[in-house]
């Protein structure tokens, strides 16, 4: 896995998240299947904490996606719901992608 959106989609969002986060009933309206995830994450306000962007380009620590993956979000549970949770290396690569501007 690398810190590119393509790699994160293929290694995390599609296999780990899209089982729940897809279709019209996706939790919090967040679809993470290929073709939807980028436009639903980057520069989009979170539903649970609307003052935070799901992904704020250049600022992983202030991105709600990271709060949910690390388990310190203000609302709801750690993701992926029920675990097993992502390891620190994988979360680090997602942080790196966001901190480098979250390019598509
Ligand atoms: C078993 C089902 C399930 C899986 C798998 C899952 N989620 Fe979730 N997700 C939920 C539910 C339900 C909520 C809303 C309740 C909560 O936050 O606890 C949620 C909420 C979220 C939110 C908050 C969205 C917002 O706008 O406030 C984010 C971000 C999120 N999930 C990301 C992920 C990511 C990334 C993965 C994969 C690593 C993932 N989820 C895997 C069920 C799931």
Boltz pocket constraint, residues with backbone or C-beta under 6 A from the ligand:
constraints:
  - pocket:
      binder: B
      contacts: [[A, 12], [A, 13], [A, 16], [A, 17], [A, 18], [A, 19], [A, 20], [A, 21], [A, 27], [A, 28], [A, 30], [A, 45], [A, 46], [A, 47], [A, 48], [A, 49], [A, 54], [A, 64], [A, 65], [A, 68], [A, 75], [A, 76], [A, 77], [A, 78], [A, 79], [A, 80], [A, 81], [A, 82]]
      max_distance: 6.0
